[in-house]
Amino acid sequence: MSVQDIQQELFRLRDQSYRDFQAKLIPSMDPDRMIGVRTPALRAYAKALLKEPSAEEFLQALPHRYFDEDQLHAFLLSEIRDFDRCVGEVDRFLPYVDNWATCDQLSPRCFKKHRRELLPYIRRWIDSGETYPVRFGVGMLMQHYLEEDFDPAYPRLVADLRSEEYYVNMMRAWYFATALAKRYEDILPYLEGDALDPWTHNKAIQKATESYRVSPEQKAHLKGLKRRER
């Protein structure tokens, strides 16, 4: 099986109505780059493809032409069990990620068991200044470091980050909303002070107050902390 065969299989799995739906969800993406393969079908195909020698050839064939190929790439990387190989492949792939959906689908399972080794990479991604590596780095902090491995330095890292990019600031807001749900007392001072820019501050409050994991009393207090945006 070749890379071209993989592409043909994706076209065989396409769903035109789903493609049209996706095009609305990801307005930054050229619809002509979207095939329209549903996520469960992509995940199943990724697991089957992992057993084939062509998977390695596909991972080396960057950049991909189609959004669905990038999604498949993200799912393949997420299944790699060896940390060093996985993080190296993630590093190689991130410069080609050009939309929030692929960025957020990239979630390697092996990272959970290697949180200490992962931290230097997260810091480098966040410091890169590139939209999707930054978003991915913040997402990994949110996914892996809000429970037993929490450190007060991590929310400070996200709070100190400044960007004009919508997709970066939306992830920052998502991080603080999730952090409020998991570690309310630790994170509340960031909302009670001026740690965040007004847009991210208000968006974090909005998302937190939509969460069932935040109590009614906490939601009432957070709503009183909204700031005026210029």
C-alpha positions as CSV (number, residue, x, y, z in Angstrom):
1,M,0.0,0.0,0.0
2,S,1.4,3.4,-1.0
3,V,0.6,6.9,0.2
4,Q,-1.5,7.3,-2.9
5,D,-3.5,4.2,-1.9
6,I,-4.1,5.7,1.6
7,Q,-5.4,8.9,-0.1
8,Q,-7.7,6.8,-2.3
9,E,-9.0,5.0,0.8
10,L,-9.9,8.3,2.4
11,F,-11.9,9.3,-0.7
12,R,-13.7,6.0,-0.5
13,L,-14.7,6.8,3.1
14,R,-15.8,10.3,2.3
15,D,-19.2,11.7,3.4
16,Q,-20.1,14.8,1.3
17,S,-22.6,16.1,3.9
18,Y,-20.0,15.8,6.6
19,R,-17.5,17.7,4.5
20,D,-20.0,20.6,4.2
21,F,-20.5,20.5,7.9
22,Q,-16.8,20.6,8.6
23,A,-16.2,23.4,6.2
24,K,-18.5,25.6,8.4
25,L,-16.7,24.6,11.6
26,I,-13.3,25.4,10.2
27,P,-13.7,28.6,8.2
28,S,-9.9,29.0,7.9
29,M,-9.6,25.8,5.9
30,D,-10.0,25.8,2.1
31,P,-13.0,23.5,1.5
32,D,-11.2,22.0,-1.6
33,R,-8.7,20.5,0.9
34,M,-11.4,18.7,2.8
35,I,-12.4,15.2,1.8
36,G,-15.1,14.7,4.5
37,V,-14.2,11.5,6.4
38,R,-16.0,11.2,9.7
39,T,-13.9,11.1,12.8
40,P,-14.8,7.5,13.9
41,A,-13.9,6.2,10.5
42,L,-10.6,8.1,10.6
43,R,-9.7,6.7,14.0
44,A,-10.6,3.1,12.9
45,Y,-8.5,3.5,9.7
46,A,-5.6,4.9,11.7
47,K,-5.6,1.8,14.0
48,A,-5.7,-0.5,11.0
49,L,-3.0,1.4,9.2
50,L,-0.6,1.2,12.1
51,K,-0.1,-2.4,11.3
52,E,1.0,-1.6,7.8
53,P,4.6,-0.7,6.6
54,S,3.0,2.1,4.6
55,A,2.1,4.0,7.8
56,E,5.7,5.1,8.2
57,E,5.9,6.2,4.6
58,F,2.7,8.2,5.1
59,L,4.1,9.9,8.3
60,Q,7.2,11.0,6.3
61,A,5.2,12.4,3.4
62,L,4.8,15.9,4.8
63,P,3.2,18.2,3.9
64,H,-0.1,16.5,3.1
65,R,-2.5,17.8,0.6
66,Y,-5.8,17.2,2.4
67,F,-7.1,18.1,5.8
68,D,-8.3,14.6,6.3
69,E,-4.7,13.3,5.8
70,D,-3.5,15.7,8.5
71,Q,-6.3,14.3,10.8
72,L,-5.2,10.8,10.0
73,H,-1.6,11.8,10.7
74,A,-2.6,13.2,14.1
75,F,-4.4,9.9,15.0
76,L,-1.5,7.8,14.0
77,L,0.9,9.9,16.1
78,S,-1.5,9.6,19.0
79,E,-1.1,5.8,19.0
80,I,2.7,5.7,19.1
81,R,3.8,4.1,22.4
82,D,7.5,5.0,22.4
83,F,7.8,8.5,24.0
84,D,11.0,9.6,22.3
85,R,9.8,8.6,18.8
86,C,6.4,10.1,19.4
87,V,7.5,13.5,20.7
88,G,10.0,13.7,17.8
89,E,7.3,13.0,15.3
90,V,5.0,15.5,17.0
91,D,7.8,18.1,16.8
92,R,8.1,17.4,13.0
93,F,4.4,17.5,12.4
94,L,3.4,20.7,14.3
95,P,4.9,23.2,11.8
96,Y,2.4,21.8,9.2
97,V,-0.7,22.0,11.5
98,D,-2.8,24.9,10.2
99,N,-6.1,24.6,11.9
100,W,-7.6,24.1,15.4
101,A,-9.2,20.8,14.7
102,T,-6.0,18.9,13.8
103,C,-4.2,20.6,16.6
104,D,-6.8,19.5,19.2
105,Q,-7.1,15.9,17.8
106,L,-3.4,15.4,18.3
107,S,-3.3,13.8,21.8
108,P,-0.6,11.1,22.1
109,R,-1.5,8.5,24.7
110,C,2.1,7.9,25.8
111,F,2.5,11.5,27.1
112,K,0.5,10.6,30.1
113,K,3.2,8.3,31.4
114,H,6.0,10.7,30.5
115,R,4.9,14.0,32.0
116,R,8.2,15.0,33.4
117,E,10.0,14.4,30.1
118,L,7.3,16.2,28.3
119,L,7.6,19.5,30.1
120,P,10.6,20.9,28.3
121,Y,8.8,20.3,25.0
122,I,5.7,22.1,26.2
123,R,7.7,25.1,27.3
124,R,9.4,25.2,23.9
125,W,6.1,25.0,22.0
126,I,4.6,27.8,24.1
127,D,7.7,29.9,23.6
128,S,7.7,29.3,19.8
129,G,5.4,32.2,18.9
130,E,3.7,30.0,16.3
131,T,-0.1,29.7,16.6
132,Y,-0.7,26.0,16.6
133,P,2.5,24.8,18.5
134,V,1.5,27.4,21.2
135,R,-2.1,26.2,21.2
136,F,-0.9,22.6,21.4
137,G,1.5,23.3,24.3
138,V,-1.2,25.0,26.3
139,G,-3.6,22.1,25.5
140,M,-1.0,19.6,26.8
141,L,-0.7,21.6,30.1
142,M,-4.5,21.5,30.4
143,Q,-4.7,17.8,29.7
144,H,-1.9,16.5,31.8
145,Y,-1.0,19.0,34.6
146,L,-4.1,20.0,36.4
147,E,-4.3,17.1,38.8
148,E,-1.5,15.2,40.6
149,D,1.3,16.9,38.7
150,F,-0.1,20.4,39.1
151,D,2.4,23.2,39.8
152,P,1.5,26.9,40.3
153,A,4.1,27.7,37.7
154,Y,2.0,26.2,35.0
155,P,-1.1,28.6,35.1
156,R,1.4,31.4,35.4
157,L,3.0,30.3,32.2
158,V,-0.3,30.4,30.4
159,A,-1.3,33.7,32.0
160,D,1.9,35.4,31.0
161,L,1.5,34.3,27.4
162,R,0.4,37.2,25.2
163,S,-0.9,36.7,21.7
164,E,-3.1,38.4,19.1
165,E,-4.1,35.1,17.7
166,Y,-7.8,34.1,18.3
167,Y,-7.0,30.3,18.4
168,V,-4.2,30.8,21.0
169,N,-6.4,33.0,23.3
170,M,-9.3,30.6,23.0
171,M,-7.1,27.8,24.2
172,R,-5.8,30.0,27.0
173,A,-9.4,30.7,28.1
174,W,-10.3,27.0,27.8
175,Y,-7.3,26.2,30.0
176,F,-8.4,28.6,32.8
177,A,-12.0,27.5,32.6
178,T,-10.9,23.8,33.0
179,A,-8.5,24.8,35.7
180,L,-11.3,26.5,37.6
181,A,-13.4,23.3,37.4
182,K,-10.5,21.2,38.7
183,R,-8.6,23.6,41.1
184,Y,-10.9,26.4,41.8
185,E,-9.1,27.9,44.8
186,D,-5.7,27.7,43.1
187,I,-6.9,29.4,40.0
188,L,-9.4,32.0,41.3
189,P,-6.7,34.6,42.0
190,Y,-6.0,34.8,38.3
191,L,-9.5,35.9,37.7
192,E,-9.7,38.2,40.8
193,G,-6.6,40.0,39.6
194,D,-5.5,41.4,36.3
195,A,-3.5,38.3,35.2
196,L,-5.2,37.9,31.9
197,D,-6.1,40.2,29.1
198,P,-9.8,41.3,29.2
199,W,-10.9,39.1,26.3
200,T,-9.3,35.9,27.6
201,H,-10.4,36.7,31.1
202,N,-14.1,37.1,30.1
203,K,-14.0,34.1,27.8
204,A,-12.6,31.9,30.6
205,I,-15.4,33.0,32.9
206,Q,-18.0,32.4,30.2
207,K,-16.7,28.8,29.6
208,A,-16.4,28.1,33.4
209,T,-20.0,29.2,34.1
210,E,-21.1,26.8,31.3
211,S,-19.5,23.9,33.1
212,Y,-21.4,21.5,35.4
213,R,-18.2,21.0,37.4
214,V,-18.4,24.6,38.7
215,S,-20.9,25.1,41.6
216,P,-23.7,27.7,41.4
217,E,-22.0,29.7,44.1
218,Q,-18.7,29.7,42.2
219,K,-20.5,30.7,39.0
220,A,-22.2,33.6,40.7
221,H,-18.8,34.9,42.0
222,L,-17.1,34.5,38.6
223,K,-19.9,36.4,36.8
224,G,-19.2,39.3,39.1
225,L,-15.6,39.4,38.0
226,K,-16.2,40.1,34.3
227,R,-14.2,43.0,33.0
228,R,-15.0,45.7,30.4
229,E,-13.3,45.0,27.0
230,R,-12.0,47.9,25.0
